[in-house]
Amino acid sequence: MRRDTGLIIALDETDAAKAVKIAESISDSVDAIKVNWPLILSAGPEIITELSEISDVICDFKIADIPNTVRLIVEGAVSRKASGVIVHAFAGEDSLKEAVSAAGKADVFAVTEMSHPGGARFTAPHAEEMAGMGARCGVAGFIAPATRPERIKMIRSIAGKLKILSPGVGAQGGSASSAISAGADYVIVGRTIYGAEDPASAASLIRDEIRPFL
Ligand code: BMP
């Protein structure tokens, strides 16, 4: 995945035609498109392949399952041309290793600590341990919260050169430039871009905000 802008769109728009239009209009400002269940459930999994013609696609399926099921889901994403998949680190070492093996050349990103208030209770206390385990399992990087930049710093100290992707900017209260300054390689931004009247301008505003910190 390239790192020209440090910005990844969370394309949770459920109108498939609108989602594709938004993806096309912001393609210069983003390094990748993250798709999650809202779009997959409304548009069908073929949308992964369609969007992959515009940009790298990361399938945010937050996979948390036994290794065999993990493999089946990761293979389903990668065969549709996903460049990356997101898994929950708490599913454990065997599941993470299976995800990395099933992904082949695609990237596996593991969630260490979730960005919403509820994420502080169960994920945060184990985030360091999960980051260490993820690194040992060969993941490409981690998801860490823009809502708590000090936690990005902590994950960076464990992640070394692995990537950090950080959601929680804008609608959840986090700042894009603070997340990048704290050590994130990319910010993941959804509603602030796809919900804007002019998504292309909203994306280029964030791109300009983080450029000095990349
Ligand atoms: P928004 O910018 O609209 O808040 O969207 C954030 C996106 O990142 C959503 O797709 C959400 O599922 C995802 N996400 C998150 O917000 N926090 C996490 O800890 C992990 C995520 O994947």
Residues whose N, C-alpha, C, O or C-beta is under 5 A from the ligand:
A	BS01	BMP	A10 N36 E113 M114 S115 P167 G168 V169 A171 Q172 I188 V189 G190 R191
